[in-house]
Amino acid sequence: MSCQHLVCAQCAHPVIEGRCPLCRANRERMHNHGFAGLSPALIALLLVVLLFATLALRHLGGL
């Protein structure tokens, strides 16, 4: 979901403009996705790298 088309109930302006504290808080909440500020794509990439590293260590270790 994007805040480009949302209208704030408090100030009646687009949320994307962030004119009131409620707009700014909701805009910030909507734009912070993922774990620890990381994007979901970056988290998925890290998991794939971790999987390949684990498989490589198992192969090299002979387990």
MODELLER restraints for C-alpha pairs under 7 A, 6 or more apart:
rsr = mdl.restraints
at = mdl.atoms
rsr.add(forms.Gaussian(group=physical.xy_distance, feature=features.Distance(at['CA:3:A'], at['CA:15:A']), mean=5.95, stdev=0.5))
rsr.add(forms.Gaussian(group=physical.xy_distance, feature=features.Distance(at['CA:3:A'], at['CA:16:A']), mean=5.65, stdev=0.5))
rsr.add(forms.Gaussian(group=physical.xy_distance, feature=features.Distance(at['CA:3:A'], at['CA:27:A']), mean=6.51, stdev=0.5))
rsr.add(forms.Gaussian(group=physical.xy_distance, feature=features.Distance(at['CA:4:A'], at['CA:14:A']), mean=7.00, stdev=0.5))
rsr.add(forms.Gaussian(group=physical.xy_distance, feature=features.Distance(at['CA:4:A'], at['CA:15:A']), mean=6.86, stdev=0.5))
rsr.add(forms.Gaussian(group=physical.xy_distance, feature=features.Distance(at['CA:4:A'], at['CA:16:A']), mean=5.39, stdev=0.5))
rsr.add(forms.Gaussian(group=physical.xy_distance, feature=features.Distance(at['CA:5:A'], at['CA:14:A']), mean=6.79, stdev=0.5))
rsr.add(forms.Gaussian(group=physical.xy_distance, feature=features.Distance(at['CA:6:A'], at['CA:14:A']), mean=5.77, stdev=0.5))
rsr.add(forms.Gaussian(group=physical.xy_distance, feature=features.Distance(at['CA:6:A'], at['CA:15:A']), mean=5.70, stdev=0.5))
rsr.add(forms.Gaussian(group=physical.xy_distance, feature=features.Distance(at['CA:7:A'], at['CA:13:A']), mean=5.48, stdev=0.5))
rsr.add(forms.Gaussian(group=physical.xy_distance, feature=features.Distance(at['CA:7:A'], at['CA:14:A']), mean=4.45, stdev=0.5))
rsr.add(forms.Gaussian(group=physical.xy_distance, feature=features.Distance(at['CA:7:A'], at['CA:15:A']), mean=5.55, stdev=0.5))
rsr.add(forms.Gaussian(group=physical.xy_distance, feature=features.Distance(at['CA:8:A'], at['CA:14:A']), mean=6.06, stdev=0.5))
rsr.add(forms.Gaussian(group=physical.xy_distance, feature=features.Distance(at['CA:8:A'], at['CA:15:A']), mean=5.53, stdev=0.5))
rsr.add(forms.Gaussian(group=physical.xy_distance, feature=features.Distance(at['CA:8:A'], at['CA:23:A']), mean=6.24, stdev=0.5))
rsr.add(forms.Gaussian(group=physical.xy_distance, feature=features.Distance(at['CA:11:A'], at['CA:20:A']), mean=6.67, stdev=0.5))
rsr.add(forms.Gaussian(group=physical.xy_distance, feature=features.Distance(at['CA:15:A'], at['CA:23:A']), mean=4.94, stdev=0.5))
rsr.add(forms.Gaussian(group=physical.xy_distance, feature=features.Distance(at['CA:15:A'], at['CA:27:A']), mean=6.39, stdev=0.5))
rsr.add(forms.Gaussian(group=physical.xy_distance, feature=features.Distance(at['CA:16:A'], at['CA:27:A']), mean=6.40, stdev=0.5))
rsr.add(forms.Gaussian(group=physical.xy_distance, feature=features.Distance(at['CA:18:A'], at['CA:24:A']), mean=4.53, stdev=0.5))
rsr.add(forms.Gaussian(group=physical.xy_distance, feature=features.Distance(at['CA:33:A'], at['CA:39:A']), mean=6.16, stdev=0.5))
rsr.add(forms.Gaussian(group=physical.xy_distance, feature=features.Distance(at['CA:34:A'], at['CA:40:A']), mean=5.21, stdev=0.5))
